[in-house]
Amino acid sequence: MKKIALIIFTLVTIGSYAQKATTDPITPEGQKLIQLLDASGVEHLWIKGYHVNWETGESLKPYTSDINKHTHCSAFAPAIAKRVGVHLLNPTEKLETRKKGSLADYQYDWLKSDESATDGWKPVATAFDAENEANKGNLVVVVYKSEDYSNPGHIAIVRPAVKTQKQIEREGTQVTQAGGTNAYNITLREGFRHHPLAWPNGVIFYEHSIDWGSIK
């Protein structure tokens, strides 16, 4: 009898651990977020090397110099935020203190400011928690600030996905992004690969709720 009880206890413990070691299921709101990201056209819009309309990603004209350095992660993220009624620092906002660094670097600082908190942004402690927030249908961004002004920072949208704790520890969340590589669905580690110091300890996560009922 004791042996049977021990077996049952072990199975329950293993089941409980397995549940905690995997992110939450994707909710209907999370599925709406996936659909929104997939409808963004990011793999053929917000193309590097071109001036773009920051809201639509439409290419306007090529840059005449440093063509490979002009990417648009920091335009794509606020464009998606705007589509769900959320404010994120965007290319039209000129900061008097902006002397060096990319917009992604300033978005990093802005998200940590009181202003972003007033706008409804909240920090998320871990990549595992960030994936869970995205699975609920919340807007979650992951940002890296570069101290090397010749290599701009980076920002991406956390994409809903069911992942194990071990997967997240190894490769981070899933993300949708513009940048050196534009992708609907890529791991954080791969998406931020041009920034060796980003993953796992150089990035921050912030989330904002979405009122899906108000979105047509």
N, CA and C atoms as a LAMMPS dump frame, in Angstrom:
ITEM: TIMESTEP
0
ITEM: NUMBER OF ATOMS
648
ITEM: BOX BOUNDS ff ff ff
-5.0000000000000000e+02 5.0000000000000000e+02
-5.0000000000000000e+02 5.0000000000000000e+02
-5.0000000000000000e+02 5.0000000000000000e+02
ITEM: ATOMS id mol type element x y z
1 1 1 N 0.827 -1.202 0
2 1 2 C 0 0 0
3 1 3 C 0.867 1.26 0
4 2 1 N 1.906 1.233 0.824
5 2 2 C 2.812 2.376 0.884
6 2 3 C 3.513 2.577 -0.456
7 3 1 N 3.833 1.45 -1.11
8 3 2 C 4.516 1.519 -2.393
9 3 3 C 3.62 2.168 -3.443
10 4 1 N 2.332 1.798 -3.432
11 4 2 C 1.377 2.377 -4.375
12 4 3 C 1.226 3.872 -4.118
13 5 1 N 1.151 4.236 -2.853
14 5 2 C 1.014 5.65 -2.487
15 5 3 C 2.231 6.448 -2.945
16 6 1 N 3.412 5.849 -2.813
17 6 2 C 4.642 6.515 -3.24
18 6 3 C 4.656 6.726 -4.74
19 7 1 N 4.18 5.708 -5.48
20 7 2 C 4.129 5.816 -6.938
21 7 3 C 3.18 6.942 -7.357
22 8 1 N 2.003 6.985 -6.704
23 8 2 C 1.015 8.023 -7.023
24 8 3 C 1.585 9.406 -6.723
25 9 1 N 2.241 9.53 -5.579
26 9 2 C 2.846 10.812 -5.195
27 9 3 C 3.904 11.243 -6.204
28 10 1 N 4.7 10.29 -6.658
29 10 2 C 5.755 10.588 -7.63
30 10 3 C 5.175 11.054 -8.948
31 11 1 N 4.112 10.368 -9.407
32 11 2 C 3.478 10.747 -10.672
33 11 3 C 2.851 12.132 -10.593
34 12 1 N 2.212 12.415 -9.465
35 12 2 C 1.601 13.739 -9.276
36 12 3 C 2.674 14.812 -9.251
37 13 1 N 3.793 14.535 -8.588
38 13 2 C 4.891 15.495 -8.507
39 13 3 C 5.485 15.763 -9.871
40 14 1 N 5.7 14.69 -10.631
41 14 2 C 6.252 14.838 -11.975
42 14 3 C 5.296 15.625 -12.863
43 15 1 N 3.99 15.309 -12.753
44 15 2 C 2.997 16.022 -13.549
45 15 3 C 2.944 17.493 -13.204
46 16 1 N 3.028 17.791 -11.907
47 16 2 C 3.006 19.186 -11.463
48 16 3 C 4.23 19.929 -11.973
49 17 1 N 5.402 19.289 -11.905
50 17 2 C 6.639 19.917 -12.39
51 17 3 C 6.574 20.155 -13.883
52 18 1 N 6.053 19.167 -14.619
53 18 2 C 5.969 19.297 -16.072
54 18 3 C 5.069 20.463 -16.458
55 19 1 N 3.974 20.636 -15.682
56 19 2 C 3.059 21.732 -15.965
57 19 3 C 3.751 23.073 -15.751
58 20 1 N 4.503 23.187 -14.663
59 20 2 C 5.19 24.427 -14.36
60 20 3 C 6.347 24.677 -15.324
61 21 1 N 6.892 23.597 -15.898
62 21 2 C 8.065 23.729 -16.761
63 21 3 C 7.696 24.032 -18.208
64 22 1 N 6.396 24.211 -18.492
65 22 2 C 5.935 24.546 -19.831
66 22 3 C 5.063 25.791 -19.752
67 23 1 N 5.184 26.663 -20.732
68 23 2 C 4.386 27.883 -20.716
69 23 3 C 2.895 27.559 -20.801
70 24 1 N 2.09 28.542 -20.455
71 24 2 C 0.639 28.377 -20.497
72 24 3 C 0.154 28.207 -21.935
73 25 1 N -1.02 27.591 -22.109
74 25 2 C -1.578 27.486 -23.471
75 25 3 C -1.856 28.867 -24.056
76 26 1 N -1.903 28.941 -25.377
77 26 2 C -2.221 30.195 -26.057
78 26 3 C -3.733 30.422 -25.993
79 27 1 N -4.135 31.548 -25.475
80 27 2 C -5.55 31.883 -25.347
81 27 3 C -6.112 32.358 -26.69
82 28 1 N -7.435 32.503 -26.787
83 28 2 C -8.012 33.08 -28.018
84 28 3 C -7.436 34.465 -28.323
85 29 1 N -7.167 35.257 -27.282
86 29 2 C -6.554 36.569 -27.483
87 29 3 C -5.125 36.43 -28.006
88 30 1 N -4.42 35.4 -27.522
89 30 2 C -3.082 35.127 -28.023
90 30 3 C -3.105 34.746 -29.492
91 31 1 N -4.135 33.997 -29.888
92 31 2 C -4.282 33.643 -31.305
93 31 3 C -4.55 34.876 -32.153
94 32 1 N -5.294 35.839 -31.606
95 32 2 C -5.533 37.09 -32.332
96 32 3 C -4.227 37.851 -32.521
97 33 1 N -3.372 37.807 -31.515
98 33 2 C -2.075 38.47 -31.63
99 33 3 C -1.223 37.815 -32.708
100 34 1 N -1.236 36.491 -32.769
101 34 2 C -0.511 35.779 -33.823
102 34 3 C -1.025 36.201 -35.203
103 35 1 N -2.349 36.267 -35.354
104 35 2 C -2.94 36.656 -36.63
105 35 3 C -2.532 38.071 -37.018
106 36 1 N -2.497 38.96 -36.029
107 36 2 C -2.084 40.341 -36.285
108 36 3 C -0.635 40.406 -36.755
109 37 1 N 0.227 39.673 -36.081
110 37 2 C 1.642 39.661 -36.447
111 37 3 C 1.844 39.055 -37.838
112 38 1 N 1.128 37.982 -38.117
113 38 2 C 1.264 37.331 -39.422
114 38 3 C 0.707 38.187 -40.553
115 39 1 N -0.245 39.077 -40.22
116 39 2 C -0.825 39.955 -41.239
117 39 3 C -0.013 41.227 -41.44
118 40 1 N 1.054 41.393 -40.662
119 40 2 C 1.849 42.624 -40.729
120 40 3 C 2.652 42.742 -42.021
121 41 1 N 2.958 41.605 -42.643
122 41 2 C 3.782 41.618 -43.846
123 41 3 C 5.238 41.931 -43.578
124 42 1 N 5.687 41.685 -42.352
125 42 2 C 7.026 42.12 -41.964
126 42 3 C 8.149 41.472 -42.779
127 43 1 N 7.908 40.316 -43.343
128 43 2 C 8.988 39.669 -44.097
129 43 3 C 9.242 40.337 -45.446
130 44 1 N 8.322 41.191 -45.903
131 44 2 C 8.583 41.914 -47.154
132 44 3 C 8.368 43.425 -46.997
133 45 1 N 8.173 43.886 -45.772
134 45 2 C 8.066 45.307 -45.468
135 45 3 C 9.121 45.673 -44.42
136 46 1 N 9.271 46.971 -44.116
137 46 2 C 10.304 47.429 -43.176
138 46 3 C 11.679 46.841 -43.571
139 47 1 N 11.98 46.924 -44.864
140 47 2 C 13.183 46.303 -45.405
141 47 3 C 14.413 47.157 -45.097
142 48 1 N 15.482 46.525 -44.664
143 48 2 C 16.709 47.244 -44.337
144 48 3 C 17.292 47.891 -45.58
145 49 1 N 17.964 49.016 -45.367
146 49 2 C 18.61 49.715 -46.471
147 49 3 C 17.723 50.714 -47.186
148 50 1 N 16.438 50.822 -46.752
149 50 2 C 15.505 51.749 -47.393
150 50 3 C 14.882 52.683 -46.36
151 51 1 N 14.624 53.907 -46.779
152 51 2 C 13.711 54.752 -46.02
153 51 3 C 12.337 54.093 -46.111
154 52 1 N 11.602 54.06 -44.994
155 52 2 C 10.29 53.421 -45.023
156 52 3 C 9.258 54.302 -44.338
157 53 1 N 8.001 54.079 -44.681
158 53 2 C 6.892 54.615 -43.903
159 53 3 C 6.832 53.798 -42.618
160 54 1 N 7.097 54.427 -41.481
161 54 2 C 7.266 53.64 -40.247
162 54 3 C 6.004 52.879 -39.848
163 55 1 N 4.823 53.412 -40.208
164 55 2 C 3.578 52.765 -39.799
165 55 3 C 3.21 51.573 -40.677
166 56 1 N 3.508 51.664 -41.973
167 56 2 C 3.116 50.596 -42.896
168 56 3 C 4.277 49.703 -43.303
169 57 1 N 5.502 50.21 -43.159
170 57 2 C 6.674 49.446 -43.579
171 57 3 C 6.983 49.575 -45.051
172 58 1 N 6.195 50.364 -45.775
173 58 2 C 6.404 50.509 -47.219
174 58 3 C 7.755 51.166 -47.51
175 59 1 N 8.513 50.588 -48.433
176 59 2 C 9.795 51.156 -48.835
177 59 3 C 9.568 52.415 -49.66
178 60 1 N 10.326 53.479 -49.365
179 60 2 C 10.188 54.749 -50.066
180 60 3 C 11.34 54.981 -51.027
181 61 1 N 12.562 54.947 -50.504
182 61 2 C 13.735 55.086 -51.375
183 61 3 C 14.933 54.511 -50.637
184 62 1 N 15.95 54.057 -51.363
185 62 2 C 17.115 53.464 -50.695
186 62 3 C 17.97 54.53 -50.035
187 63 1 N 18.65 54.139 -48.956
188 63 2 C 19.644 55.017 -48.363
189 63 3 C 20.824 55.133 -49.325
190 64 1 N 21.467 56.261 -49.311
191 64 2 C 22.59 56.482 -50.225
192 64 3 C 23.928 56.093 -49.612
193 65 1 N 23.949 55.854 -48.289
194 65 2 C 25.202 55.446 -47.637
195 65 3 C 24.883 54.535 -46.468
196 66 1 N 25.884 53.754 -46.039
197 66 2 C 25.708 52.821 -44.911
198 66 3 C 24.446 51.977 -45.077
199 67 1 N 24.246 51.497 -46.283
200 67 2 C 22.979 50.862 -46.621
201 67 3 C 22.649 49.644 -45.747
202 68 1 N 23.677 48.903 -45.341
203 68 2 C 23.424 47.688 -44.57
204 68 3 C 23.127 47.954 -43.102
205 69 1 N 23.353 49.195 -42.661
206 69 2 C 23.162 49.494 -41.245
207 69 3 C 21.775 50.025 -40.926
208 70 1 N 20.996 50.38 -41.935
209 70 2 C 19.699 50.98 -41.699
210 70 3 C 18.619 49.903 -41.658
211 71 1 N 18.282 49.468 -40.461
212 71 2 C 17.212 48.495 -40.265
213 71 3 C 16.076 49.17 -39.511
214 72 1 N 14.936 48.489 -39.371
215 72 2 C 13.736 49.177 -38.903
216 72 3 C 12.99 48.449 -37.786
217 73 1 N 13.739 47.8 -36.91
218 73 2 C 13.102 47.143 -35.767
219 73 3 C 12.344 48.137 -34.91
220 74 1 N 12.928 49.343 -34.744
221 74 2 C 12.349 50.337 -33.849
222 74 3 C 11.179 51.079 -34.484
223 75 1 N 10.931 50.868 -35.777
224 75 2 C 9.727 51.381 -36.427
225 75 3 C 8.636 50.311 -36.423
226 76 1 N 9.025 49.068 -36.657
227 76 2 C 8.055 47.972 -36.692
228 76 3 C 7.346 47.803 -35.35
229 77 1 N 8.094 47.824 -34.252
230 77 2 C 7.494 47.591 -32.935
231 77 3 C 6.423 48.63 -32.587
232 78 1 N 6.706 49.947 -32.714
233 78 2 C 5.638 50.906 -32.414
234 78 3 C 4.504 50.881 -33.434
235 79 1 N 4.786 50.435 -34.675
236 79 2 C 3.713 50.31 -35.66
237 79 3 C 2.707 49.253 -35.224
238 80 1 N 3.216 48.129 -34.755
239 80 2 C 2.337 47.072 -34.246
240 80 3 C 1.614 47.551 -32.996
241 81 1 N 2.335 48.252 -32.126
242 81 2 C 1.71 48.774 -30.9
243 81 3 C 0.544 49.699 -31.253
244 82 1 N 0.748 50.572 -32.225
245 82 2 C -0.309 51.509 -32.612
246 82 3 C -1.54 50.776 -33.122
247 83 1 N -1.345 49.673 -33.807
248 83 2 C -2.476 48.919 -34.372
249 83 3 C -3.357 48.302 -33.289
250 84 1 N -2.806 48.146 -32.084
251 84 2 C -3.608 47.602 -30.988
252 84 3 C -3.877 48.663 -29.92
253 85 1 N -3.724 49.938 -30.309
254 85 2 C -4.079 51.023 -29.417
255 85 3 C -3.112 51.282 -28.287
256 86 1 N -1.842 50.929 -28.491
257 86 2 C -0.819 51.084 -27.454
258 86 3 C 0.253 52.042 -27.941
259 87 1 N 0.696 52.938 -27.07
260 87 2 C 1.759 53.874 -27.44
261 87 3 C 3.124 53.312 -27.09
262 88 1 N 4.018 53.339 -28.05
263 88 2 C 5.427 53.005 -27.852
264 88 3 C 6.23 54.062 -28.595
265 89 1 N 7.274 54.557 -27.982
266 89 2 C 8.108 55.593 -28.584
267 89 3 C 8.378 55.266 -30.05
268 90 1 N 8.078 56.216 -30.954
269 90 2 C 8.168 55.935 -32.385
270 90 3 C 9.06 56.945 -33.098
271 91 1 N 9.354 56.731 -34.383
272 91 2 C 10.325 57.577 -35.092
273 91 3 C 9.937 59.041 -35.221
274 92 1 N 8.661 59.39 -35.027
275 92 2 C 8.248 60.789 -35.165
276 92 3 C 8.519 61.605 -33.906
277 93 1 N 8.82 60.934 -32.819
278 93 2 C 8.994 61.63 -31.545
279 93 3 C 10.456 62.027 -31.373
280 94 1 N 10.711 63.298 -31.409
281 94 2 C 12.07 63.819 -31.301
282 94 3 C 12.382 64.143 -29.842
283 95 1 N 13.417 63.55 -29.324
284 95 2 C 13.821 63.793 -27.951
285 95 3 C 14.996 64.755 -27.928
286 96 1 N 14.899 65.772 -27.088
287 96 2 C 15.972 66.753 -27.003
288 96 3 C 17.284 66.117 -26.565
289 97 1 N 17.191 65.031 -25.823
290 97 2 C 18.396 64.38 -25.303
291 97 3 C 18.982 63.376 -26.284
292 98 1 N 18.329 63.202 -27.441
293 98 2 C 18.786 62.185 -28.383
294 98 3 C 20.001 62.701 -29.154
295 99 1 N 21.162 62.336 -28.697
296 99 2 C 22.413 62.783 -29.319
297 99 3 C 23.159 61.623 -29.959
298 100 1 N 23.112 60.472 -29.299
299 100 2 C 23.78 59.284 -29.819
300 100 3 C 22.873 58.081 -29.612
301 101 1 N 23.163 57.051 -30.381
302 101 2 C 22.417 55.82 -30.202
303 101 3 C 21.221 55.731 -31.138
304 102 1 N 20.678 54.537 -31.263
305 102 2 C 19.558 54.288 -32.157
306 102 3 C 18.24 54.496 -31.416
307 103 1 N 17.141 54.505 -32.179
308 103 2 C 15.826 54.632 -31.559
309 103 3 C 15.562 53.454 -30.619
310 104 1 N 16.027 52.261 -30.972
311 104 2 C 15.843 51.108 -30.08
312 104 3 C 16.501 51.349 -28.723
313 105 1 N 17.656 52.018 -28.725
314 105 2 C 18.317 52.346 -27.464
315 105 3 C 17.454 53.285 -26.633
316 106 1 N 16.825 54.258 -27.296
317 106 2 C 15.962 55.195 -26.58
318 106 3 C 14.66 54.536 -26.15
319 107 1 N 14.177 53.6 -26.946
320 107 2 C 12.992 52.845 -26.528
321 107 3 C 13.287 52.047 -25.266
322 108 1 N 14.48 51.509 -25.161
323 108 2 C 14.925 50.797 -23.951
324 108 3 C 14.825 51.726 -22.746
325 109 1 N 15.411 52.917 -22.869
326 109 2 C 15.385 53.869 -21.753
327 109 3 C 13.965 54.341 -21.449
328 110 1 N 13.196 54.58 -22.512
329 110 2 C 11.824 55.067 -22.33
330 110 3 C 10.971 54.036 -21.593
331 111 1 N 11.112 52.783 -21.95
332 111 2 C 10.319 51.74 -21.292
333 111 3 C 10.611 51.654 -19.793
334 112 1 N 11.808 52.029 -19.394
335 112 2 C 12.181 51.989 -17.987
336 112 3 C 11.805 53.284 -17.253
337 113 1 N 11.175 54.214 -17.968
338 113 2 C 10.858 55.517 -17.394
339 113 3 C 9.457 55.549 -16.793
340 114 1 N 9.206 56.598 -16.005
341 114 2 C 7.873 56.804 -15.428
342 114 3 C 6.837 57.071 -16.511
343 115 1 N 7.279 57.679 -17.608
344 115 2 C 6.347 57.997 -18.702
345 115 3 C 5.724 56.731 -19.278
346 116 1 N 6.527 55.703 -19.502
347 116 2 C 5.978 54.464 -20.061
348 116 3 C 5.046 53.782 -19.06
349 117 1 N 5.386 53.875 -17.775
350 117 2 C 4.523 53.296 -16.746
351 117 3 C 3.167 53.991 -16.748
352 118 1 N 3.176 55.314 -16.93
353 118 2 C 1.927 56.064 -17.017
354 118 3 C 1.122 55.62 -18.23
355 119 1 N 1.814 55.243 -19.297
356 119 2 C 1.154 54.757 -20.508
357 119 3 C 0.667 53.312 -20.384
358 120 1 N 0.987 52.656 -19.273
359 120 2 C 0.471 51.304 -19.052
360 120 3 C 1.455 50.172 -19.245
361 121 1 N 2.723 50.499 -19.503
362 121 2 C 3.739 49.453 -19.679
363 121 3 C 4.225 48.953 -18.325
364 122 1 N 4.461 47.644 -18.242
365 122 2 C 4.947 47.037 -17.009
366 122 3 C 6.133 46.12 -17.307
367 123 1 N 7.152 46.117 -16.435
368 123 2 C 8.286 45.213 -16.657
369 123 3 C 7.887 43.76 -16.427
370 124 1 N 8.525 42.87 -17.161
371 124 2 C 8.317 41.421 -16.998
372 124 3 C 9.654 40.823 -16.591
373 125 1 N 9.638 40.029 -15.533
374 125 2 C 10.892 39.604 -14.9
375 125 3 C 11.723 38.65 -15.746
376 126 1 N 11.089 37.687 -16.392
377 126 2 C 11.842 36.632 -17.075
378 126 3 C 11.286 36.372 -18.473
379 127 1 N 12.077 35.682 -19.282
380 127 2 C 11.628 35.3 -20.624
381 127 3 C 10.437 34.342 -20.547
382 128 1 N 10.449 33.457 -19.553
383 128 2 C 9.34 32.522 -19.372
384 128 3 C 8.046 33.282 -19.095
385 129 1 N 8.113 34.271 -18.198
386 129 2 C 6.947 35.095 -17.891
387 129 3 C 6.513 35.902 -19.111
388 130 1 N 7.494 36.38 -19.884
389 130 2 C 7.179 37.162 -21.077
390 130 3 C 6.406 36.328 -22.087
391 131 1 N 6.811 35.074 -22.274
392 131 2 C 6.095 34.201 -23.203
393 131 3 C 4.671 33.956 -22.712
394 132 1 N 4.511 33.781 -21.415
395 132 2 C 3.174 33.59 -20.864
396 132 3 C 2.293 34.819 -21.074
397 133 1 N 2.863 36.008 -20.914
398 133 2 C 2.081 37.231 -21.126
399 133 3 C 1.641 37.339 -22.582
400 134 1 N 2.532 37.002 -23.505
401 134 2 C 2.165 37.019 -24.923
402 134 3 C 1.073 35.989 -25.202
403 135 1 N 1.164 34.835 -24.565
404 135 2 C 0.156 33.789 -24.767
405 135 3 C -1.224 34.223 -24.291
406 136 1 N -1.257 35.163 -23.349
407 136 2 C -2.538 35.708 -22.875
408 136 3 C -3.125 36.717 -23.858
409 137 1 N -2.303 37.152 -24.816
410 137 2 C -2.76 38.155 -25.762
411 137 3 C -2.328 39.554 -25.407
412 138 1 N -1.338 39.682 -24.527
413 138 2 C -0.779 40.988 -24.195
414 138 3 C 0.352 41.321 -25.158
415 139 1 N 0.581 42.618 -25.369
416 139 2 C 1.692 43.051 -26.2
417 139 3 C 2.951 43.045 -25.352
418 140 1 N 3.948 42.277 -25.772
419 140 2 C 5.208 42.165 -25.031
420 140 3 C 6.358 42.503 -25.978
421 141 1 N 7.235 43.378 -25.536
422 141 2 C 8.418 43.698 -26.328
423 141 3 C 9.666 43.253 -25.576
424 142 1 N 10.681 42.892 -26.329
425 142 2 C 11.987 42.558 -25.771
426 142 3 C 12.985 43.513 -26.41
427 143 1 N 13.815 44.148 -25.575
428 143 2 C 14.681 45.22 -26.059
429 143 3 C 16.105 45.045 -25.54
430 144 1 N 17.05 45.37 -26.411
431 144 2 C 18.467 45.384 -26.041
432 144 3 C 19.028 46.765 -26.33
433 145 1 N 19.738 47.338 -25.367
434 145 2 C 20.407 48.622 -25.557
435 145 3 C 21.886 48.374 -25.798
436 146 1 N 22.385 48.916 -26.91
437 146 2 C 23.789 48.744 -27.248
438 146 3 C 24.603 49.916 -26.719
439 147 1 N 25.741 49.617 -26.131
440 147 2 C 26.658 50.666 -25.688
441 147 3 C 27.631 51.043 -26.805
442 148 1 N 27.565 50.302 -27.908
443 148 2 C 28.404 50.564 -29.075
444 148 3 C 27.559 51.314 -30.101
445 149 1 N 27.79 52.615 -30.264
446 149 2 C 26.944 53.432 -31.117
447 149 3 C 27.053 53.049 -32.593
448 150 1 N 28.089 52.309 -32.958
449 150 2 C 28.205 51.856 -34.344
450 150 3 C 27.367 50.608 -34.599
451 151 1 N 26.834 50.014 -33.528
452 151 2 C 26.008 48.81 -33.646
453 151 3 C 24.726 49.045 -32.857
454 152 1 N 23.666 49.566 -33.498
455 152 2 C 22.455 49.973 -32.793
456 152 3 C 21.825 48.841 -31.983
457 153 1 N 21.01 49.236 -31.013
458 153 2 C 20.272 48.26 -30.215
459 153 3 C 19.192 47.583 -31.055
460 154 1 N 18.35 46.803 -30.394
461 154 2 C 17.351 46.029 -31.13
462 154 3 C 16.103 45.857 -30.269
463 155 1 N 14.946 45.806 -30.95
464 155 2 C 13.662 45.586 -30.279
465 155 3 C 12.823 44.648 -31.132
466 156 1 N 12.052 43.787 -30.482
467 156 2 C 11.191 42.832 -31.188
468 156 3 C 9.927 42.602 -30.376
469 157 1 N 8.926 42.03 -31.035
470 157 2 C 7.662 41.674 -30.39
471 157 3 C 7.713 40.202 -29.99
472 158 1 N 7.39 39.902 -28.74
473 158 2 C 7.334 38.504 -28.308
474 158 3 C 6.091 37.858 -28.919
475 159 1 N 6.305 36.742 -29.603
476 159 2 C 5.231 36.04 -30.303
477 159 3 C 4.691 34.915 -29.426
478 160 1 N 3.362 34.772 -29.309
479 160 2 C 2.813 33.661 -28.534
480 160 3 C 3.329 32.315 -29.022
481 161 1 N 3.678 31.453 -28.085
482 161 2 C 4.182 30.109 -28.404
483 161 3 C 4.177 29.282 -27.131
484 162 1 N 3.954 28.006 -27.272
485 162 2 C 4.068 27.086 -26.141
486 162 3 C 5.473 26.503 -26.16
487 163 1 N 6.239 26.782 -25.097
488 163 2 C 7.629 26.345 -25.033
489 163 3 C 7.929 25.818 -23.639
490 164 1 N 8.886 24.924 -23.577
491 164 2 C 9.308 24.419 -22.27
492 164 3 C 10.305 25.389 -21.647
493 165 1 N 10.469 25.229 -20.345
494 165 2 C 11.443 26.05 -19.631
495 165 3 C 12.836 25.854 -20.216
496 166 1 N 13.176 24.617 -20.543
497 166 2 C 14.498 24.342 -21.103
498 166 3 C 14.679 25.007 -22.463
499 167 1 N 13.643 24.997 -23.281
500 167 2 C 13.733 25.669 -24.586
501 167 3 C 13.982 27.161 -24.404
502 168 1 N 13.26 27.757 -23.485
503 168 2 C 13.412 29.195 -23.264
504 168 3 C 14.783 29.511 -22.685
505 169 1 N 15.274 28.671 -21.798
506 169 2 C 16.608 28.896 -21.247
507 169 3 C 17.678 28.817 -22.339
508 170 1 N 17.433 27.971 -23.331
509 170 2 C 18.417 27.771 -24.397
510 170 3 C 18.312 28.836 -25.489
511 171 1 N 17.091 29.197 -25.881
512 171 2 C 16.934 30.033 -27.076
513 171 3 C 16.043 31.245 -26.877
514 172 1 N 15.46 31.411 -25.693
515 172 2 C 14.597 32.544 -25.438
516 172 3 C 13.183 32.346 -25.949
517 173 1 N 12.413 33.413 -25.932
518 173 2 C 11.045 33.384 -26.433
519 173 3 C 11.062 33.3 -27.955
520 174 1 N 9.892 33.128 -28.532
521 174 2 C 9.722 33.35 -29.968
522 174 3 C 9.465 34.836 -30.17
523 175 1 N 9.908 35.396 -31.292
524 175 2 C 9.665 36.809 -31.568
525 175 3 C 9.261 36.997 -33.013
526 176 1 N 8.584 38.122 -33.269
527 176 2 C 8.34 38.621 -34.615
528 176 3 C 9.088 39.939 -34.716
529 177 1 N 9.829 40.146 -35.804
530 177 2 C 10.705 41.317 -35.837
531 177 3 C 11.026 41.786 -37.243
532 178 1 N 11.408 43.076 -37.314
533 178 2 C 12.154 43.618 -38.445
534 178 3 C 13.581 43.795 -37.948
535 179 1 N 14.525 43.92 -38.87
536 179 2 C 15.918 44.088 -38.446
537 179 3 C 16.868 43.588 -39.511
538 180 1 N 18.019 43.075 -39.049
539 180 2 C 18.939 42.451 -39.983
540 180 3 C 18.277 41.287 -40.671
541 181 1 N 17.404 40.597 -39.941
542 181 2 C 16.553 39.542 -40.477
543 181 3 C 15.115 39.873 -40.116
544 182 1 N 14.25 40.002 -41.114
545 182 2 C 12.826 40.202 -40.865
546 182 3 C 12.159 38.84 -40.797
547 183 1 N 11.391 38.593 -39.74
548 183 2 C 10.825 37.255 -39.565
549 183 3 C 9.517 37.305 -38.791
550 184 1 N 8.569 36.485 -39.225
551 184 2 C 7.329 36.324 -38.473
552 184 3 C 7.567 35.524 -37.2
553 185 1 N 8.429 34.526 -37.292
554 185 2 C 8.572 33.581 -36.188
555 185 3 C 10.018 33.113 -36.099
556 186 1 N 10.741 33.616 -35.11
557 186 2 C 12.154 33.3 -34.938
558 186 3 C 12.463 33.305 -33.448
559 187 1 N 13.454 32.55 -33.025
560 187 2 C 13.791 32.568 -31.599
561 187 3 C 14.484 33.883 -31.248
562 188 1 N 14.344 34.28 -30.012
563 188 2 C 14.997 35.501 -29.542
564 188 3 C 16.51 35.414 -29.764
565 189 1 N 17.07 34.283 -29.423
566 189 2 C 18.518 34.125 -29.563
567 189 3 C 18.968 34.334 -31.005
568 190 1 N 18.232 33.783 -31.953
569 190 2 C 18.594 33.922 -33.363
570 190 3 C 18.308 35.341 -33.845
571 191 1 N 17.173 35.901 -33.434
572 191 2 C 16.812 37.235 -33.881
573 191 3 C 17.766 38.317 -33.394
574 192 1 N 18.368 38.09 -32.223
575 192 2 C 19.291 39.065 -31.637
576 192 3 C 20.748 38.637 -31.81
577 193 1 N 21.011 37.775 -32.784
578 193 2 C 22.344 37.189 -32.923
579 193 3 C 23.423 38.213 -33.272
580 194 1 N 23.019 39.346 -33.845
581 194 2 C 24.006 40.383 -34.179
582 194 3 C 24.458 41.152 -32.938
583 195 1 N 23.851 40.822 -31.807
584 195 2 C 24.201 41.459 -30.533
585 195 3 C 24.611 40.363 -29.545
586 196 1 N 25.86 39.97 -29.536
587 196 2 C 26.313 38.842 -28.715
588 196 3 C 26.031 38.999 -27.223
589 197 1 N 25.914 40.238 -26.749
590 197 2 C 25.675 40.465 -25.318
591 197 3 C 24.189 40.517 -24.972
592 198 1 N 23.324 40.366 -25.955
593 198 2 C 21.891 40.526 -25.709
594 198 3 C 21.291 39.355 -24.929
595 199 1 N 21.452 38.157 -25.442
596 199 2 C 20.832 36.991 -24.817
597 199 3 C 21.888 36.173 -24.073
598 200 1 N 21.612 35.834 -22.795
599 200 2 C 20.321 35.979 -22.105
600 200 3 C 20.225 37.156 -21.139
601 201 1 N 21.332 37.821 -20.852
602 201 2 C 21.324 38.774 -19.739
603 201 3 C 21.242 40.242 -20.141
604 202 1 N 21.255 40.536 -21.438
605 202 2 C 21.288 41.932 -21.848
606 202 3 C 19.953 42.516 -22.251
607 203 1 N 18.903 41.701 -22.308
608 203 2 C 17.601 42.182 -22.771
609 203 3 C 16.661 42.435 -21.593
610 204 1 N 15.665 43.282 -21.847
611 204 2 C 14.583 43.49 -20.89
612 204 3 C 13.262 43.221 -21.592
613 205 1 N 12.243 42.873 -20.811
614 205 2 C 10.909 42.607 -21.345
615 205 3 C 9.908 43.569 -20.702
616 206 1 N 9.016 44.085 -21.513
617 206 2 C 7.923 44.92 -21.005
618 206 3 C 6.625 44.487 -21.678
619 207 1 N 5.528 44.566 -20.927
620 207 2 C 4.236 44.161 -21.479
621 207 3 C 3.182 45.229 -21.258
622 208 1 N 2.185 45.214 -22.161
623 208 2 C 1.062 46.144 -22.094
624 208 3 C -0.198 45.368 -22.459
625 209 1 N -1.243 45.525 -21.697
626 209 2 C -2.498 44.843 -22.016
627 209 3 C -3.085 45.399 -23.302
628 210 1 N -3.875 44.577 -23.985
629 210 2 C -4.543 44.972 -25.221
630 210 3 C -6.037 44.832 -25.024
631 211 1 N -6.785 45.851 -25.383
632 211 2 C -8.246 45.778 -25.342
633 211 3 C -8.721 45.22 -26.673
634 212 1 N -8.75 43.903 -26.77
635 212 2 C -9.09 43.273 -28.039
636 212 3 C -10.518 43.565 -28.46
637 213 1 N -11.382 43.868 -27.506
638 213 2 C -12.773 44.164 -27.84
639 213 3 C -12.942 45.451 -28.632
640 214 1 N -11.955 46.331 -28.55
641 214 2 C -12.036 47.619 -29.258
642 214 3 C -11.348 47.593 -30.608
643 215 1 N -10.745 46.456 -30.956
644 215 2 C -9.978 46.354 -32.206
645 215 3 C -10.853 45.693 -33.279
646 216 1 N -10.983 46.373 -34.399
647 216 2 C -11.801 45.846 -35.488
648 216 3 C -10.979 44.928 -36.383
